[in-house]
Amino acid sequence: MMSEMTPQEIEQFRMLLRQRRRELSADSAAGAKGDGNDFDESNLGRLSRMDALQCHAMEEESRRRRAVELVRIERALERIEHGDFGICRRCGGDIAPARLRADPANPVCIACAD
């Protein structure tokens, strides 16, 4: 099944996805430089140590979310290349353009998301 989007609309989504991929990659690179592992526990008090561990856990979760989002973006770009971008992966119907504008990596229509 083919999406009813024009080639121009699909190209706009491709550009949005690539831009988001660049942003996430830049964020990942910036996070790798200051990964939060450089604190010396022996010089920290109990509360400071807890705060440092919490910050480290938050950074790990941010890293995980970036990785998941990058996978979603890569899959969306693959759907564009295969000609099935904008088609729900569950029901085969069209995904509303407004839904794709909110999240171009979205693989399902609103009905299947519920």
PyMOL commands that set and color helices and strands:
alter all, ss='L'
color gray80, all
select helices_A, chain A and resi 7-33+41-43+46-82+97-102+110-113
alter helices_A, ss='H'
color red, helices_A
deselect
rebuild
show_as cartoon
